[in-house]
Amino acid sequence: ICCIAAIAGLANQETARTGNILGVAGVAFGLSATAADMSLAGATIPAFEQTAVLAGVGSSVGAVLASGVGPTELPQTVAAFHSLVGLAAMAGAAGEYFGGAGTLEAGTLSAIYLATFIGGITATGSMVAFGKLAG
């Protein structure tokens, strides 16, 4: 809810600061909920270490993409980061599939298929949009 409100807040210069704060809060809540869920599910220290490494890799890729696009080129920045969202959806779906291969129910398999399909379309379309906008 915070992330959705952040998008609305960023649409106007007068509310952009509040939108930015809501976006950061939404991501912080999401990360906290994920860490708590992992802990309650009995995740081991190596699982948390792997999560930290993947977060570091993702942050590095994001930093490289952000540094390649100037602040006045917002459409390119949005397209670049949306491609990462699509790739993340596909990676999450693959992790779910390989983590429970052979024991997955039809509903879970349907969600995995949709996440892979929609994530692939999002990633591909965003990469094409970035390429067109960047020239």
C-alpha positions, 0 to 999 in steps of 0.5 A, a space after each residue: 500500500 505504501 508503494 502504491 501511495 508513493 507512486 501517487 505522491 511522486 506524480 506531483 512536485 508538492 507531494 513528491 517528498 511524501 511519495 519518496 518517504 512512502 516508497 522507502 517505507 514500503 520497501 522497508 516494510 517488505 524487506 522486514 516482513 520477508 526477513 521475519 517470514 524467513 526467520 519464522 520458517 526456520 531459515 538458516 544463517 546461510 539462507 540469510 547470507 545468500 539473500 544478502 549476497 543477492 540483494 547486493 548483486 541486485 543493488 549493484 546492477 541497479 546502481 550501474 543502470 542508474 548511473 548510466 541514465 541521467 536524472 532528466 531521463 526518467 522514462 529510460 530509468 523507469 524502463 530500465 528498472 521495470 526490466 529488473 522487476 520482470 527478471 525478478 518475477 521470473 527468478 522468483 518463479 524459477 526458485 519456487 518451481 525448483 524448490 518444490 519440484 514434484 510436490 507443487 499443486 496446480 494452483 502453485 504451478 499456475 502462479 509460477 506460469 503466470 509469474 514467468 509469462 508476465 515477468 518475461 513480457 515485462 522484462 522484454 517490453 521494458 528492455 525494448 522501451 529502454 532501447 527506443 528511449 535511449 536511442 
